[in-house]
C-alpha cells in the first residue's frame, strides 16, 4: 500500500493546535475591538439571535466551526491563509 504523505504520522505532535486556535480567537477578538463593534453587533451581522455565542467563542468556551470563524473574520476584512509549517520559520 502506498504511503500517504498528506496524513500525519501517529507520532505527529498536535500539542500546539489548541494554542494556535486560542491565538486565532484572540486575534479575532482584537479585530472586533479595533472595529469598535460589540459582541451583539457582530452576532446581529451574522444573523445570530444573541451575543452569547460570540462571547463563548471569545472566552474559549466554544470553538467555532470554520465557516462561522471565516464569517466573523470577513466582517473585519480578514481571512485565514494555509501555509506550510516550515514556512513559519
TAWO-V606712 format. One record per backbone hydrogen bond with DSSP energy under -0.5 kcal/mol. CO is the residue of the C=O (numbers start at 1). NH is the residue of the N-H. Records with the same first field share a line. If there is no record, write none. Layout:
CO=NH / NH
This chain:
3=5
9=12
12=14
14=17 / 18
15=19
16=20
17=21
18=22
19=23
20=24
21=25
22=26
23=27
24=28
25=29
26=30
27=31
28=32
29=33
30=34
31=35
32=37
33=36
38=42
39=43
40=44
41=45
42=46
43=48
44=47
50=53
51=55
52=56
53=57
54=58
55=59
56=61 / 62
57=60
62=64
65=69
66=70
67=71
68=72
69=73
70=74
71=75
72=75 / 76
73=76 / 78
74=77
81=83
84=87
85=88
86=89
